[in-house]
Amino acid sequence: MARYEIIGGNQLNGTVTISGAKNAAVAILPAALLVNGKCRVENVPDISDVRILLSILEDMGVVIQREPNGVVELDCTNIRNTNPNPELVCKMRASYYLMGALLSRFGKASVALPGGCSFASRPIDQHLKGFRALGAKVTETEEYVHLEPGENGLQGNRVSLDVVSVGATINIIMAACLLPGQTIIENAAKEPHIVDLANFLNTMGARISGAGTDTVKIRGVESLQGGNYAIIPDQIEAGTYLAAVAAAGGNVLVQNVIPKHMSCITTKLAEMGAKIINYDDAIRIQSDGKLHCTTVKTRPYPGFPTDMQAQICVCMVVAEGLSKLTESVYETRFFGYCSELERMGAHIEVIGKTANVTGRPKLRAADVVARDLRAGAALVIAGLTAEGVTRVSDIHYVERGYERLVEKMTALGANIRKVED
Ligand code: UD1
């Protein structure tokens, strides 16, 4: 068990470089299974979700070479085992992408149900609806999903999603890539990592158009060949550092970002009083830590991301006035961290999907528990602003998605260390 110990009160200054996007990496690495050859992927973040995924792929026979600078080479020519290790699969959420990739390349898949952060009920019915529409026979057991060709075989088709789902959109794109005919996904999600996954597959020879809009078309091809690809920067990691500077105060250049992906977040931080300057691939944020209240509603991209809900909540907690934070993607996401923030002195009243946050200038340090990835990141930000020593335990959640968090925060002047028990 490990924890972070944070002595709050320092402002953050300097430059931080954002890593490759977690949610793009965890889609692109399993998508390499579609490629009959070698893929060289750059900007792969060194986080625990990626390490688990690479172990799953290696166990299946993918030959993997990892360089220290975020480059991963995957050779998926000779897959010897199409049954991913269930113990590893259930350690993370995005392992569900193995279903779409294996179905497309090998016509069948048996994959354990995914694990990952459980801040809400996270069904995969839309993924399975998509596979069925493509002709798969889907058998669900308590622990597994089995996919095989149905009576009429596998082929492209029209799929209309009942809810806008990032995971289902990506999984159906992967599943359709190597099937005969055209697949059209309607009511698709538009997140930047969906576009990144489509760009990766197109670089390898796929024919996908419309990614980033609500209608994605995939014309099946016979096979994909290898190639090089660089993953986009992580929108949520960047947003987390921006929120940390806004709340703790300071002057930081957040580099290796795509400012357009960040505008839903920077607009709100500017509204709260932080000064934001956009460059081509960097954002400068300046804040004196004195923020004003605001109203935020999470929505699918290009709206304010649910994965930034907890971090913006900390900004609201230390801002002046009454803020309103409404969650519209996951109903129960507040419960992962609001009670922990209250132990640090925050005033948060959750009524249904909305948290009413009454700001107070200073939080006090406390021993708090990270219950999921973004909740943990929010508690780190809270610790940076609090008086005294905040101890955040269960940080394995945070390490799922933040590369070298302690090193990056320390370089900005934060007083944070990782303590192993
Ligand atoms: C992805 C992200 C996660 C983020 C979320 C929403 C990855 C690996 N994870 O998760 O960090 O919080 O998008 O931006 O990219 N739903 C269904 N049925 C389904 C699928 C989803 O009802 O089959 C519902 C979910 O319960 C949720 C909503 O749709 O209410 C959106 O979920 P979805 O976009 O699928 O999230 P994930 O892909 O799991």
Residues whose N, C-alpha, C, O or C-beta is under 5 A from the ligand:
A	BS01	UD1	N23 A94 S121 R122 P123 I124 D125 Q126 H127 V163 V164 S165 V166 G167 A168 T306 D307 V329 Y330
